[in-house]
Amino acid sequence: MSSAKKEAPAGAEERMLDSTSAMVEPAAPLARLRGEPVLEMPHDLYIPPDALRIFLETFEGPLDLLLYLIRRQNFEVLDIPMAEMTRQYMDYIALMRANQLELAAEYLLMAALLIEIKSRMLLPTPSENVSSEADPRAELVRRLLEYEQMKLAARSLDALPCAGRDYLLVVIEIERSTAQRLPVVTAIDLRNAWSFAMTRAQQNRRHKISRETLSVREQMTRILRRLKHGEFVDFVDLYRSEKGAAEIVVCFLAVLELAREALLEVNQRESFSTIYLKLVEVQIAHGGR
């Protein structure tokens, strides 16, 4: 009986261990590869020295970083403690360099400006020049306040609904049903349209222009028949003005040709006066023989 009593506690202890192990939560996986948990570190795994990346706050520039440090410490912008601010700024620059992050030249320039302002504030100032000398932080404060205003304005604009980001433009094309609507025409409209059509027809009437063939020789013969022996005839009486300028030119050329052949005598008292023509008697007598 004593041996049975000794074995009973041993069985109870095993049951207690089983229940305790069942209550222990499984260990969290080190990683997940393609959805499967990885519980043990592989022995042949190589981790390069720069594999660890520390994600810092991202800033749009040195002014953004300064404004972040000021607001985080609840400093007053108009009364910046330059020593503490310079220390925190330089610590952040050192942290960026330690994590092999590229630094823009603007950050280094701001660091130099902070050190300069801090040095100027540490210099002793004569009592008589305290009121006249400007605060070295004035220009930096002005830039910080201006940047903060622009940042708040940009944040307000970004909060506005933006097409393509917050909502999508819906364009519904509706097929237009076109129905031909005939105008209401009265008898007066028909009469006016007919009058307008007739007026345009008269304006667009075609004229056929026939070219009259004029011969200088024929005009010379007509002039000789027109002239009488011993009488002067006005040049204007030799052509018909209704025939146009072509008739005048041909008649004048015929007169010149007759004068060149010594068949006419041309007389004119002065320039631009009346031209008189007369047959030459010698030529007529010679022609009679």
C-alpha positions as a LaTeX table, in Angstrom:
\begin{tabular}{lrrr}
\hline
Residue & $x$ (\AA) & $y$ (\AA) & $z$ (\AA) \\
\hline
Met1 & 0.00 & 0.00 & 0.00 \\
Ser2 & 2.86 & 2.30 & 0.67 \\
Ser3 & 4.21 & 1.73 & $-2.82$ \\
Ala4 & 0.84 & 2.58 & $-4.39$ \\
Lys5 & 0.72 & 5.79 & $-2.46$ \\
Lys6 & 4.16 & 6.76 & $-3.76$ \\
Glu7 & 3.26 & 6.12 & $-7.43$ \\
Ala8 & 0.08 & 8.24 & $-7.37$ \\
Pro9 & 1.82 & 11.56 & $-6.90$ \\
Ala10 & 4.18 & 10.77 & $-9.76$ \\
Gly11 & 1.29 & 10.36 & $-12.20$ \\
Ala12 & $-0.34$ & 13.53 & $-10.97$ \\
Glu13 & 2.90 & 15.43 & $-11.51$ \\
Glu14 & 3.10 & 14.26 & $-15.11$ \\
Arg15 & $-0.46$ & 15.40 & $-15.74$ \\
Met16 & 0.32 & 18.78 & $-14.23$ \\
Leu17 & 3.36 & 19.15 & $-16.47$ \\
Asp18 & 1.29 & 18.27 & $-19.54$ \\
Ser19 & $-1.37$ & 20.81 & $-18.68$ \\
Thr20 & 1.26 & 23.47 & $-17.98$ \\
Ser21 & 3.01 & 22.86 & $-21.30$ \\
Ala22 & $-0.33$ & 23.06 & $-23.07$ \\
Met23 & $-0.98$ & 26.46 & $-21.53$ \\
Val24 & 2.40 & 27.88 & $-22.70$ \\
Glu25 & 1.94 & 29.93 & $-25.90$ \\
Pro26 & 4.08 & 29.00 & $-28.91$ \\
Ala27 & 7.14 & 31.16 & $-29.56$ \\
Ala28 & 6.71 & 34.07 & $-31.99$ \\
Pro29 & 8.34 & 33.44 & $-35.38$ \\
Leu30 & 11.52 & 35.32 & $-36.20$ \\
Ala31 & 10.25 & 36.10 & $-39.67$ \\
Arg32 & 7.89 & 34.89 & $-42.34$ \\
Leu33 & 9.13 & 33.56 & $-45.65$ \\
Arg34 & 6.48 & 33.21 & $-48.35$ \\
Gly35 & 3.81 & 33.11 & $-45.66$ \\
Glu36 & 5.50 & 30.37 & $-43.60$ \\
Pro37 & 6.86 & 31.24 & $-40.11$ \\
Val38 & 10.62 & 30.93 & $-39.52$ \\
Leu39 & 11.27 & 29.86 & $-35.90$ \\
Glu40 & 15.04 & 29.32 & $-35.99$ \\
Met41 & 17.85 & 31.43 & $-37.36$ \\
Pro42 & 19.54 & 29.73 & $-40.35$ \\
His43 & 23.15 & 28.83 & $-39.65$ \\
Asp44 & 24.44 & 29.98 & $-43.07$ \\
Leu45 & 22.61 & 33.32 & $-43.01$ \\
Tyr46 & 24.90 & 36.32 & $-43.71$ \\
Ile47 & 23.83 & 39.76 & $-42.50$ \\
Pro48 & 25.90 & 42.64 & $-43.95$ \\
Pro49 & 27.04 & 45.36 & $-41.54$ \\
Asp50 & 24.82 & 48.05 & $-43.11$ \\
Ala51 & 21.70 & 45.90 & $-43.35$ \\
Leu52 & 20.05 & 47.64 & $-40.40$ \\
Arg53 & 18.25 & 50.78 & $-41.49$ \\
Ile54 & 16.91 & 53.28 & $-38.99$ \\
Phe55 & 13.99 & 55.28 & $-40.30$ \\
Leu56 & 14.21 & 58.85 & $-39.06$ \\
Glu57 & 11.72 & 61.62 & $-39.34$ \\
Thr58 & 11.66 & 63.00 & $-42.86$ \\
Phe59 & 11.95 & 66.74 & $-43.23$ \\
Glu60 & 11.62 & 68.96 & $-46.24$ \\
Gly61 & 14.61 & 71.06 & $-45.28$ \\
Pro62 & 16.59 & 72.56 & $-42.40$ \\
Leu63 & 13.80 & 74.99 & $-41.50$ \\
Asp64 & 11.38 & 72.09 & $-41.21$ \\
Leu65 & 13.82 & 70.27 & $-38.90$ \\
Leu66 & 14.30 & 73.36 & $-36.71$ \\
Leu67 & 10.56 & 73.92 & $-36.48$ \\
Tyr68 & 10.08 & 70.26 & $-35.50$ \\
Leu69 & 12.69 & 70.53 & $-32.72$ \\
Ile70 & 11.17 & 73.76 & $-31.42$ \\
Arg71 & 7.63 & 72.40 & $-31.34$ \\
Arg72 & 8.74 & 69.11 & $-29.78$ \\
Gln73 & 10.42 & 70.90 & $-26.87$ \\
Asn74 & 7.64 & 73.52 & $-26.62$ \\
Phe75 & 10.12 & 76.32 & $-27.13$ \\
Glu76 & 8.98 & 79.83 & $-27.95$ \\
Val77 & 9.83 & 80.76 & $-31.53$ \\
Leu78 & 10.45 & 84.39 & $-30.60$ \\
Asp79 & 12.88 & 83.38 & $-27.84$ \\
Ile80 & 14.83 & 80.35 & $-29.05$ \\
Pro81 & 17.46 & 78.92 & $-26.66$ \\
Met82 & 20.26 & 78.76 & $-29.18$ \\
Ala83 & 22.60 & 76.56 & $-27.13$ \\
Glu84 & 20.06 & 73.77 & $-26.66$ \\
Met85 & 18.69 & 74.13 & $-30.18$ \\
Thr86 & 22.17 & 73.97 & $-31.72$ \\
Arg87 & 23.00 & 70.87 & $-29.69$ \\
Gln88 & 19.85 & 69.02 & $-30.77$ \\
Tyr89 & 20.34 & 70.05 & $-34.38$ \\
Met90 & 23.95 & 68.84 & $-34.43$ \\
Asp91 & 22.90 & 65.56 & $-32.75$ \\
Tyr92 & 20.41 & 64.96 & $-35.54$ \\
Ile93 & 23.06 & 65.74 & $-38.18$ \\
Ala94 & 25.45 & 63.30 & $-36.50$ \\
Leu95 & 22.72 & 60.65 & $-36.40$ \\
Met96 & 22.07 & 61.07 & $-40.11$ \\
Arg97 & 25.78 & 60.72 & $-40.86$ \\
Ala98 & 26.06 & 57.65 & $-38.62$ \\
Asn99 & 23.31 & 55.96 & $-40.59$ \\
Gln100 & 25.04 & 56.78 & $-43.89$ \\
Leu101 & 22.33 & 59.18 & $-45.02$ \\
Glu102 & 23.19 & 61.80 & $-47.58$ \\
Leu103 & 23.10 & 65.33 & $-46.26$ \\
Ala104 & 22.08 & 68.22 & $-48.44$ \\
Ala105 & 24.19 & 71.35 & $-48.39$ \\
Glu106 & 21.26 & 73.28 & $-46.88$ \\
Tyr107 & 21.48 & 71.29 & $-43.64$ \\
Leu108 & 25.20 & 72.02 & $-43.28$ \\
Leu109 & 24.63 & 75.68 & $-44.07$ \\
Met110 & 21.96 & 75.90 & $-41.37$ \\
Ala111 & 24.31 & 74.21 & $-38.91$ \\
Ala112 & 26.94 & 76.85 & $-39.62$ \\
Leu113 & 24.32 & 79.58 & $-39.16$ \\
Leu114 & 23.23 & 78.18 & $-35.79$ \\
Ile115 & 26.81 & 78.00 & $-34.58$ \\
Glu116 & 27.39 & 81.58 & $-35.71$ \\
Ile117 & 24.28 & 82.86 & $-33.91$ \\
Lys118 & 25.24 & 80.92 & $-30.78$ \\
Ser119 & 28.76 & 82.40 & $-30.87$ \\
Arg120 & 27.46 & 85.95 & $-31.31$ \\
Met121 & 25.12 & 85.54 & $-28.35$ \\
Leu122 & 27.97 & 84.27 & $-26.17$ \\
Leu123 & 30.13 & 87.30 & $-26.89$ \\
Pro124 & 30.02 & 90.01 & $-24.24$ \\
Thr125 & 28.10 & 93.11 & $-25.28$ \\
Pro126 & 28.83 & 96.58 & $-23.85$ \\
Ser127 & 25.97 & 97.98 & $-21.78$ \\
Glu128 & 25.65 & 101.10 & $-23.91$ \\
Asn129 & 25.12 & 99.05 & $-27.11$ \\
Val130 & 22.49 & 96.67 & $-25.72$ \\
Ser131 & 19.53 & 98.66 & $-26.99$ \\
Ser132 & 21.03 & 99.58 & $-30.36$ \\
Glu133 & 22.31 & 96.13 & $-31.43$ \\
Ala134 & 19.80 & 93.87 & $-33.16$ \\
Asp135 & 19.06 & 90.35 & $-31.94$ \\
Pro136 & 21.17 & 87.81 & $-33.91$ \\
Arg137 & 18.17 & 85.47 & $-33.93$ \\
Ala138 & 15.85 & 87.98 & $-35.63$ \\
Glu139 & 16.47 & 86.83 & $-39.21$ \\
Leu140 & 16.18 & 83.15 & $-38.25$ \\
Val141 & 12.94 & 83.81 & $-36.35$ \\
Arg142 & 11.51 & 85.64 & $-39.35$ \\
Arg143 & 12.32 & 82.74 & $-41.67$ \\
Leu144 & 10.85 & 80.19 & $-39.24$ \\
Leu145 & 7.59 & 82.11 & $-38.84$ \\
Glu146 & 7.27 & 82.58 & $-42.59$ \\
Tyr147 & 7.97 & 78.90 & $-43.24$ \\
Glu148 & 5.42 & 77.86 & $-40.59$ \\
Gln149 & 2.74 & 79.98 & $-42.23$ \\
Met150 & 3.48 & 78.48 & $-45.63$ \\
Lys151 & 3.47 & 74.96 & $-44.17$ \\
Leu152 & 0.09 & 75.49 & $-42.50$ \\
Ala153 & $-1.32$ & 76.93 & $-45.72$ \\
Ala154 & $-0.02$ & 73.95 & $-47.70$ \\
Arg155 & $-1.52$ & 71.57 & $-45.15$ \\
Ser156 & $-4.88$ & 73.33 & $-45.45$ \\
Leu157 & $-4.75$ & 73.06 & $-49.23$ \\
Asp158 & $-3.80$ & 69.40 & $-49.01$ \\
Ala159 & $-6.81$ & 68.77 & $-46.75$ \\
Leu160 & $-9.16$ & 69.94 & $-49.47$ \\
Pro161 & $-10.78$ & 67.25 & $-51.62$ \\
Cys162 & $-8.58$ & 66.36 & $-54.56$ \\
Ala163 & $-9.81$ & 64.78 & $-57.77$ \\
Gly164 & $-8.22$ & 61.40 & $-58.34$ \\
Arg165 & $-7.18$ & 61.08 & $-54.68$ \\
Asp166 & $-10.32$ & 61.63 & $-52.61$ \\
Tyr167 & $-12.93$ & 61.22 & $-55.29$ \\
Leu168 & $-13.19$ & 60.18 & $-58.90$ \\
Leu169 & $-14.74$ & 62.15 & $-61.66$ \\
Val170 & $-17.66$ & 60.29 & $-63.17$ \\
Val171 & $-18.47$ & 61.11 & $-66.76$ \\
Ile172 & $-21.70$ & 59.70 & $-68.11$ \\
Glu173 & $-22.13$ & 59.93 & $-71.83$ \\
Ile174 & $-25.76$ & 60.24 & $-72.82$ \\
Glu175 & $-26.61$ & 59.45 & $-76.40$ \\
Arg176 & $-28.41$ & 62.39 & $-77.83$ \\
Ser177 & $-31.59$ & 61.66 & $-79.71$ \\
Thr178 & $-31.72$ & 64.14 & $-82.54$ \\
Ala179 & $-35.06$ & 64.81 & $-84.14$ \\
Gln180 & $-35.32$ & 67.02 & $-87.19$ \\
Arg181 & $-37.66$ & 69.89 & $-86.50$ \\
Leu182 & $-38.98$ & 71.64 & $-89.57$ \\
Pro183 & $-39.51$ & 75.38 & $-89.27$ \\
Val184 & $-42.93$ & 76.90 & $-89.51$ \\
Val185 & $-43.11$ & 78.65 & $-92.89$ \\
Thr186 & $-45.83$ & 81.10 & $-93.86$ \\
Ala187 & $-46.82$ & 82.53 & $-97.21$ \\
Ile188 & $-44.95$ & 85.74 & $-96.40$ \\
Asp189 & $-41.76$ & 83.78 & $-95.78$ \\
Leu190 & $-42.11$ & 82.04 & $-99.14$ \\
Arg191 & $-42.62$ & 85.37 & $-100.89$ \\
Asn192 & $-39.56$ & 86.90 & $-99.24$ \\
Ala193 & $-37.45$ & 83.87 & $-100.11$ \\
Trp194 & $-38.55$ & 84.04 & $-103.74$ \\
Ser195 & $-37.73$ & 87.75 & $-103.94$ \\
Phe196 & $-34.31$ & 87.14 & $-102.43$ \\
Ala197 & $-33.61$ & 84.31 & $-104.88$ \\
Met198 & $-34.59$ & 86.45 & $-107.85$ \\
Thr199 & $-32.41$ & 89.32 & $-106.65$ \\
Arg200 & $-29.40$ & 87.04 & $-106.34$ \\
Ala201 & $-30.09$ & 85.57 & $-109.76$ \\
Gln202 & $-29.98$ & 89.04 & $-111.29$ \\
Gln203 & $-26.76$ & 89.87 & $-109.47$ \\
Asn204 & $-25.10$ & 86.67 & $-110.65$ \\
Arg205 & $-26.08$ & 87.13 & $-114.28$ \\
Arg206 & $-23.30$ & 86.16 & $-116.65$ \\
His207 & $-22.16$ & 88.50 & $-119.38$ \\
Lys208 & $-20.54$ & 87.21 & $-122.50$ \\
Ile209 & $-17.92$ & 89.59 & $-123.79$ \\
Ser210 & $-17.05$ & 89.20 & $-127.44$ \\
Arg211 & $-13.75$ & 90.53 & $-128.62$ \\
Glu212 & $-13.97$ & 92.80 & $-131.62$ \\
Thr213 & $-11.15$ & 92.37 & $-134.07$ \\
Leu214 & $-9.65$ & 95.76 & $-134.97$ \\
Ser215 & $-7.26$ & 96.15 & $-137.86$ \\
Val216 & $-4.98$ & 99.13 & $-138.37$ \\
Arg217 & $-5.09$ & 98.67 & $-142.16$ \\
Glu218 & $-8.86$ & 98.70 & $-142.24$ \\
Gln219 & $-8.86$ & 101.83 & $-140.10$ \\
Met220 & $-6.38$ & 103.47 & $-142.49$ \\
Thr221 & $-8.68$ & 102.77 & $-145.43$ \\
Arg222 & $-11.70$ & 104.14 & $-143.56$ \\
Ile223 & $-9.81$ & 107.33 & $-142.66$ \\
Leu224 & $-8.76$ & 107.92 & $-146.25$ \\
Arg225 & $-12.35$ & 107.51 & $-147.41$ \\
Arg226 & $-13.56$ & 109.90 & $-144.73$ \\
Leu227 & $-11.18$ & 112.71 & $-145.59$ \\
Lys228 & $-12.00$ & 115.11 & $-148.41$ \\
His229 & $-9.58$ & 116.92 & $-150.66$ \\
Gly230 & $-8.40$ & 120.21 & $-149.26$ \\
Glu231 & $-10.38$ & 120.04 & $-146.00$ \\
Phe232 & $-9.11$ & 119.62 & $-142.48$ \\
Val233 & $-10.93$ & 117.06 & $-140.34$ \\
Asp234 & $-10.84$ & 116.88 & $-136.57$ \\
Phe235 & $-9.23$ & 113.71 & $-135.25$ \\
Val236 & $-12.14$ & 113.22 & $-132.85$ \\
Asp237 & $-14.51$ & 112.84 & $-135.79$ \\
Leu238 & $-12.63$ & 109.83 & $-137.12$ \\
Tyr239 & $-13.61$ & 107.35 & $-134.38$ \\
Arg240 & $-16.69$ & 106.43 & $-132.43$ \\
Ser241 & $-16.34$ & 107.01 & $-128.70$ \\
Glu242 & $-18.92$ & 104.33 & $-127.83$ \\
Lys243 & $-16.52$ & 101.71 & $-129.20$ \\
Gly244 & $-14.21$ & 102.29 & $-126.29$ \\
Ala245 & $-10.53$ & 102.93 & $-125.82$ \\
Ala246 & $-9.50$ & 100.19 & $-128.25$ \\
Glu247 & $-11.14$ & 102.07 & $-131.13$ \\
Ile248 & $-9.29$ & 105.27 & $-130.23$ \\
Val249 & $-5.92$ & 103.52 & $-130.00$ \\
Val250 & $-6.33$ & 101.76 & $-133.35$ \\
Cys251 & $-7.47$ & 105.00 & $-135.00$ \\
Phe252 & $-4.49$ & 106.88 & $-133.63$ \\
Leu253 & $-2.10$ & 104.16 & $-134.83$ \\
Ala254 & $-3.70$ & 104.34 & $-138.28$ \\
Val255 & $-3.16$ & 108.13 & $-138.39$ \\
Leu256 & 0.49 & 107.70 & $-137.42$ \\
Glu257 & 0.97 & 105.06 & $-140.08$ \\
Leu258 & $-0.62$ & 107.31 & $-142.76$ \\
Ala259 & 1.56 & 110.20 & $-141.67$ \\
Arg260 & 4.63 & 107.99 & $-141.87$ \\
Glu261 & 3.69 & 107.02 & $-145.41$ \\
Ala262 & 3.19 & 110.74 & $-146.25$ \\
Leu263 & $-0.49$ & 110.29 & $-147.02$ \\
Leu264 & $-1.73$ & 112.65 & $-144.32$ \\
Glu265 & $-0.82$ & 116.07 & $-143.08$ \\
Val266 & $-1.17$ & 116.40 & $-139.32$ \\
Asn267 & $-1.53$ & 119.88 & $-137.81$ \\
Gln268 & $-1.72$ & 120.93 & $-134.13$ \\
Arg269 & $-1.30$ & 124.50 & $-132.92$ \\
Glu270 & $-0.07$ & 123.69 & $-129.41$ \\
Ser271 & 0.37 & 120.79 & $-127.07$ \\
Phe272 & $-2.83$ & 119.00 & $-126.06$ \\
Ser273 & $-4.87$ & 121.03 & $-128.54$ \\
Thr274 & $-7.11$ & 119.73 & $-131.35$ \\
Ile275 & $-5.45$ & 117.58 & $-134.01$ \\
Tyr276 & $-6.46$ & 118.28 & $-137.60$ \\
Leu277 & $-5.87$ & 115.94 & $-140.51$ \\
Lys278 & $-5.78$ & 116.60 & $-144.25$ \\
Leu279 & $-4.96$ & 114.58 & $-147.33$ \\
Val280 & $-1.73$ & 115.35 & $-149.10$ \\
Glu281 & $-2.47$ & 116.69 & $-152.60$ \\
Val282 & 0.75 & 115.41 & $-154.11$ \\
Gln283 & $-0.03$ & 111.87 & $-153.20$ \\
Ile284 & $-3.54$ & 112.15 & $-154.66$ \\
Ala285 & $-2.26$ & 113.62 & $-157.96$ \\
His286 & 0.38 & 110.94 & $-158.18$ \\
Gly287 & $-2.26$ & 108.32 & $-157.54$ \\
Gly288 & $-4.41$ & 109.75 & $-160.42$ \\
Arg289 & $-1.65$ & 109.16 & $-162.92$ \\
\hline
\end{tabular}
